Amino acid sequence: MKIVAVMELKPGMILGEDVVNQGKVIYPADTKLDETIISRLNRYSVMCVSVKENIDLATTHHERLRYDNAFRLFEHQYKIALQSYKFFMQNFFSTGCKIDDNALLSIYYDLYAKISSGAVLLDYLYNMTPSEDEVTYTHCLDSALLSGTIADWLTMNEEARKTMILCGFYYDIGKLLLPASLLWKPGKLSAEELATVKKHPEMGYELIKNLNLNQHVKNSVIMHHERLDGSGYPYHLSGESVDRYARYMAIVDAYIAMAAPRSYRSAYTPLRILADFEDNMSKFDTELLIPVMKRIADAQIGTKVRLSDNTQWEVLIIHPGKLSRPILRNDKDKILNLMEQTGLTIL
């Protein structure tokens, strides 16, 4: 809200607080001003009033974030970073010349400087609205950002952190060779289309196998869809035969994919993503996954959620044994334990 002199009021503005004259409320908060009301305020000799700003009128977190200066700075830098990354990749495709590692790392660090924590990054990425024709590049940039954040969460040394970030930039490079109409097709893919999409790890590896790149980065490109239980592709590797960084990229890839909206569904909430991870623990390296899941879960404390019965709550406590089913509190201080209310889900 802001204080505005009555002489500067305009029709359509909304009062942020009650206007009081001689101990009586003459116009309550939320009154929409018109010429008549403004004229009466002058006659009452009211000097200034509180009016709502755009951020005060926003009804959802997504809307309010649009007016947040920190988010707007991040969004501006994100657009610059995305175009830089796209330029480097397109130049690589046309020339075959390796992208300088420091050029990619600079994209990351310039953007990283615009966030205050990993929790903030998750919130920002969840509320971004990517352009349809740049979804694949967006996916890769987001993956690099999340990879660096995971490295921070796990206090990796600087060399390991840089490797994680580069893995995030490169691991899904094969998808950039596939048509967007196939990757983001609404509805179910045909068997032939799915087989084509599943070729992207090998296609990406062919692009980078002879480059002077860290071997973990190369392994992440070819192995990020392998799963610890052997159910992945392209080689059905399992256990320790899957590169440790590729196991991290499997987690990153799954999170970023679920957190992004699709033509056939909305973006999954972070808690819904955690539920999916909990249902598929055997596919991932739990030694790597569980610490990441706990960080994601902790970032949800204090956030507002809407349940399947259309009620609204705040996340109060995370269950250590079931991260996706927290204890909630509403604005009347009523407590709801989702571990006990199995029929309710967070939308």
C-alpha positions, 0 to 999 in steps of 0.5 A, spaced: 500 500 500 502 507 499 499 513 501 496 518 496 494 525 497 487 526 496 488 531 490 492 526 486 487 520 487 484 517 481 477 514 480 478 506 480 483 506 486 482 502 492 482 504 499 487 500 503 485 502 510 479 505 513 478 513 512 476 516 519 473 523 520 472 525 527 472 518 530 467 515 525 469 511 519 466 515 513 469 510 507 472 503 509 478 499 506 477 496 499 472 502 497 473 503 490 474 510 489 470 514 484 469 522 482 463 523 488 467 519 493 474 523 491 470 530 492 467 528 499 474 526 501 476 533 499 469 536 503 471 532 509 478 536 509 482 529 508 489 530 506 491 523 504 489 516 504 492 509 503 490 506 497 492 499 494 498 497 489 497 492 484 501 487 488 496 488 494 490 486 489 494 480 486 490 474 489 495 468 488 503 468 490 504 467 482 501 474 481 504 477 487 511 475 485 510 479 478 511 485 482 516 483 486 523 487 485 527 481 486 523 476 482 523 481 476 531 482 476 532 474 476 527 474 470 530 479 466 537 476 467 534 469 466 532 472 459 539 474 457 542 467 460 537 463 456 539 467 449 546 466 451 545 459 452 541 458 446 546 462 442 552 457 444 548 451 443 546 453 436 553 455 434 556 448 437 551 445 432 553 449 426 560 449 427 562 443 432 566 447 436 566 446 443 563 451 448 568 454 453 566 451 459 567 458 463 562 461 458 557 456 460 559 457 467 558 465 467 551 464 464 550 460 471 554 465 476 550 471 473 544 468 474 545 465 481 547 472 483 540 474 483 537 469 488 538 468 495 537 461 496 535 454 493 528 455 496 528 461 492 530 458 486 525 453 486 520 458 487 522 462 481 523 456 477 516 454 478 513 461 477 516 462 470 512 462 464 517 459 458 516 461 451 513 455 447 518 455 442 524 455 447 522 450 452 527 445 451 533 450 452 529 452 458 529 445 460 537 445 460 538 452 463 533 450 469 537 443 470 543 447 470 541 452 475 538 446 480 544 442 479 548 448 482 543 448 487 544 441 489 551 442 489 550 447 494 546 444 498 550 438 499 556 442 500 560 439 494 567 442 493 568 447 487 571 442 482 565 438 483 560 444 483 562 446 476 562 439 474 555 438 476 553 445 473 556 443 466 552 436 467 546 440 467 547 444 461 549 438 457 546 432 459 540 433 455 543 436 449 540 430 445 533 433 445 535 439 442 536 435 436 529 433 436 523 437 433 519 440 439 512 438 436 515 431 438 518 432 445 512 436 447 506 433 444 500 433 447 497 426 449 500 420 449 506 418 444 505 412 439 510 407 440 514 409 434 515 416 437 517 414 444 522 410 440 525 416 437 525 420 443 529 415 447 534 415 442 536 422 445 541 420 450 545 416 444 544 422 439 547 427 445 553 423 446 555 422 439 555 430 439 560 430 445 564 424 445 570 427 442 570 433 445 575 435 451 569 435 456 569 432 463 568 424 463 562 425 468 559 430 463 559 425 457 557 419 462 551 424 464 549 425 457 549 417 455 546 415 462 541 420 465 535 415 463 539 409 466 535 407 473 538 403 479 534 398 478 536 397 471 529 399 468 532 405 464 535 406 457 539 406 453 543 400 456 539 398 462 545 399 466 544 398 474 547 400 481 554 402 481 555 402 473 551 408 472 556 414 473 554 418 480 553 424 476 548 421 471 545 419 477 544 426 480 542 428 473 536 423 473 534 426 479 535 433 476 531 431 470 525 428 473 524 434 478 525 439 472 520 435 467 515 434 473 515 442 475 514 444 468 507 445 465 505 441 459 499 442 454 496 436 457 497 438 465 499 443 469 506 443 473 506 439 479 507 442 485 514 441 489 510 436 494 507 432 488 514 431 485 516 429 492 510 424 492 512 421 485 519 420 488 517 417 494 513 412 489 519 410 485 525 410 490 528 404 487 529 407 480 534 412 484 540 412 488 537 414 495 543 416 498 543 422 493 536 423 492 533 423 500 538 429 502 535 433 496 528 431 497 529 433 504 531 440 502 526 441 497 521 439 502 524 444 507 523 449 502 515 448 502 515 450 510 510 456 510 508 456 503 500 456 502 497 450 498 490 448 496 487 441 497 483 437 493 477 439 497 478 446 495 480 448 502 487 452 503 492 451 508 499 453 510 505 447 510 507 447 518 511 441 519 514 436 514 514 429 516 521 425 516 518 419 513 513 421 508 515 428 506 510 429 501 504 429 506 506 434 511 502 437 517 498 443 515 495 449 519 489 454 516 488 461 518 483 459 524 489 455 527 486 448 525 491 443 524 490 438 519 495 432 518 495 429 511 498 422 514 492 421 517 487 424 511 489 419 506 483 421 501 486 429 501 491 431 496 495 437 495 493 440 488 
